[in-house]
Structures are given as structure tokens and as C-alpha cells.
């Protein structure tokens, strides 16, 4: 069994064939899919999909850093509200993004810290988005770290030193289709990281692995990520599936 620990398959990209996408995932032994939220605009479609497939789709709640702007307080209030209304399996997708726009950096920091505190309050794992912002994210994370705070650095593409820092505080490293890209350099880093520290993900509809790179991603393609990691560690796909599934089940409680 495989678990896709990060997929946005509730987005409009799947509006015409979501049932087939779920079926293909299931046929490829992807039996559980973790759904991180983006903002208020994505919440309904994510919850609807989770309701339709409660044994397969597991929703998270959070405000993505690229959605942080002047109305961040309203968005955070919505996160606060929903945490009191239904079960979620983590806080995410949260973090800091300095790649697209630095206009709301201060607001991103406030939002990130607030959501880390929510994770501690509800004892939920966090799914962290980092883009051109590892130092800022890690500094804030360390300042909030306690025995209850755990999570994953989603779509990891950092340095070996950054990987050691993540592992050093007990967080997992999320690996997706980037590891299959010939010139990404990620393979040599993942090769040196024990699978016990890894989660596998697709980040659908983005970052489609080879051999489908350039097309819409979906959870059924998770097998290509698992195969690449197995190759890098000179082991079997079954072994990578077993370890990463256990990691995901323990982290998210699914």
C-alpha cells in the first residue's frame, strides 16, 4: 500500500474526472490520500471530496503562504472556526514563500506562527511549504518547537545540511516527482537519507514525475516516486512502500 501524503486533487483540474482519478490511484495501490488546504476558496471542494471518499481522502486545514494578503485575519478566523467543527488530520499547507512575492512577508510570518500554535493546541502535525525561505521558516519553527509539534517539510528541495536540520528536530522529508527529474540533484541527497525519515507525495496537479513530466499529475503516479527512491536505496518498492506508509500513518493518524 502507498499513501500520497500531499495532493490537491480537489482542485478544478480534476472537475471532469475525479472519480476516475481516485479509481486509478486505488488500482495502483494508493489507498490513502492526504489533502492539504490552500485557503477559503479551496475549502468546500476539499471537504466535499473528503466526504465522498472518507476512507481514502483525509483533509488538512490551513492557509497557504501564497494566499496571505491584507485579509489574512479573516482567513485565519476561518481556520480557527473549522478546527472546532470537524476532524482534520493536520495543519497545512503552511509556511513561507519568498519566491513569488515578498510583499506580505511580515504577514506570512504572523500567519505561520499562528498556525504552528494551532497545531500545538490541537496536537496535529504540520505540513510546511518552503520556497526560498528555509532559514526564516526554520528559525520560527525552532522558536515554537515543543514535544507536541511534529510534521513534514513538503516537497523538499533543500541542501544536505538542511535535510539534517529537518531530521534533527524529528520532522519528516516529503519527496515527490522532483526526485525523478534528471538535473534536480535531489536524488543524491535522498540517497543519503534513511527511508525512515521520508514521506512520499505527488503534490498533484504539480511536479509530475518522469515519465509523465509536463502532464497533469495525479495520485496514481506516486508509484514512480517510490520506484525512484527504491532505486536510490538499492531496495525494493515494497520495502519503500512499507516504511513510508508506516511513517504517514503514524504522523497523520490515518
N, C-alpha and C positions, 0 to 999 in steps of 0.2 A: 504493500500500500504506500502511496505517496500523498503528501499534504502540500498543497500550494499555499504558502503562508502569506502571500500578498498578491491579490488580483482585484482589478476594478471591472469585473465582468458585469456589473450592474449599469455600466455607462451606456450611452446611446450607441456606441459602436456595436452593441450586441442586441439592439432592439428588435431586429428581424429574425434572430436565430438563437436566442439564449437557451432554449430548451435543448437544441441540438449541441450547443457548446457544452452544456452540463453533461449530456449523454456521452459525448466524445471523451470528456475528461474521465467519466466513470469507466468507460471501456478501456482507457489507458491506465487504470488503477489509481487515478487521482480521486480519492474518496472523500476528501475534506478540502474546503477552500476558505481561506480567511479573507474577509472583505474589509479593508481599511476605508474609512470615510474621508471625504475631501472637505466639504463644507455643507451649509444648509441646503444648497441646491442638489446635492447628491444623496441626501439622507433618505428621502422617500423611496427612491428606486433601490437603494441598498437594502432597506428594511423589507420592502416588498419581495425582493429576491430571497432574502433570508427566511421570510415567512413561507414562501413557496417551496423552499428546499431546506427545511430546518435541520436535517441530518447531514447535509453537505456543506451549506454556507453558514459561516459564523461571523457575525458583524462586529466591527470595532466602531468606536465613536471618537471623533477628534476634528480639529481644524488644521488643515494643511497649511504650511507656511506661505505658499504662493497665493493663498486665499486671504491672507491677513492684510487688511487695509483700515480705513477710517472706522468701519463698523465692527471692528474686532470684538468689542464688548458685547454687542448683540449676538454675534456668533458664539462666543464663549458661554453666554447665558443659555443658549440652546443646547450646548454640550452638557452643561450643568443640569438642565431640566431633564434631558433624556436619560441621564445616568440614574435618575430617581424613578424612572418609569418602566424600564425593561432591562433585561440582562444583556450585557455586552461582554466580549471576551478579551478586550484590551482597549487601550487609548491610542488612537492613531488614525491617520498618519500625522505625526507632529515633528517639529524640528525647526531648522533654519535653512533658508535657501538664499544664497547671495549670488547665484548665477544669473537669474532672470532680472531681478530688481532689488536694489538696496534701499529704496525709498522708505520702506517701513521696517527697517532693521530693529529699531527700538521696540516697535510694536510686536515684531516677531519674537523678540526675547521675552517680553511680558507674557505673550501667549504660550510660548514653550514652557516657561517656568510654571505658569498656572496649571497647565495640563500635566506636567510632572507631579505636581502636588495633588491633582485629582487622582492620578494613578496610585499614589501612596494612600490616599484616603480610602479608595475602593479596593486596594490591593490587586490592581490589574497591571499586566505588562504593558510596556510602551513600544510602539513601532516608530522608529526615528528616521526621518528624512534628513540627509546631509548632502548639501551640494555647495562646494567652495566655502564650507563653514565648519569644518571639523573642530578647529580649535575653539571657536565660540560655543559650539554645541557641547563639547566635552567639558569645558570649564563650568558651564551651567549644570550639566549633569552631575559632576562631582560635588558641586555645592548642595545638590538636593539628594544625593545618594544616601540611602539607609538600607536596613536589612530587607525592607519590603520591595524596593524598587528594582525591577528587572526588565529585560526587553531585548530588542534586536535592532541592530543598525542595518536597516533595509537597503538593498541594492548597493552593497559595499563595493567601493572602487578606490579605497584609500591605499596607503603605503603599508609595508610590513610592520613598521613601528606603530602605526595607528591601529592595525589589527591586534597587536599585542596589548595596546591600551584597552581596547574594547573587551578582549578576553580577560584581561586582568581585573576588571570590575564585575565579571560574571555575566556579561551580555553576550548574545549570540550574533553571528555574522550572517546576513541574508545574501544568498548567492542566486543570481538569475542568469538570463541569456548572455549577459556581458562576458561570462566566463568562456563562452564558445566563440567569441569574436577573436579572430586571428591576431590582431595587433593591440588588443586591450591590455596585455600584460598582467591581467588578473589571474590567469592560470598558474603562473609561477608563485604567486602569493598564496592562493588557495591550496596549492600542493604542499605547502609547509604548515598548514593549519589542520589540526586533527578534526575529523568529521564530527566529533562530539561537540564542537563549538559552532557548527553550521546549521542553518536552515535553508531550504530551497524554496524558490518562489518564481513566479513569471513576471509580475508587475504588468500583467495584461491590462490594456492592449499594447503596451510598450515593450521595447527591448526583446523582440522576438529572437529566439536562438537560431543559430545555424542548424539545419539547412533552410529555414523559412524566413531568414532575416529580410526585412523590408515589407513583410506582410503583417496583417493584424495578428497579435499574439493571442493565445488562449491557454487555458489550464492544461489541456491535453498535451501541450508541448513541454510540460515540465520534465518529461522523461529524458529529453535531450540535455537538460541541465544535470540531471542525476547521472546520466551516462558519462558526461564530461568529467564530473567530479570523481566518478569511479575510475576513469582512465588516469586521472592525475594522481590518484592514490593507489593505483595498481591493485584494485579490489573489484568486487562485483557490484553491479547495480543493486542487487538485492540487499547487500550489506549497507550501501549508502541509503537506500530507502528505509531500512530498518532503523538506522541511527537517527536520520533526520526526522523521521516520523515520531520516534520517541521524544526527540528534542521539542518538536512542535506540540505534541500532546501535553507534555509537561509544562511548557511555557504558557500556552493559552488555555489549558484545562479543557481540551476538546477530545 
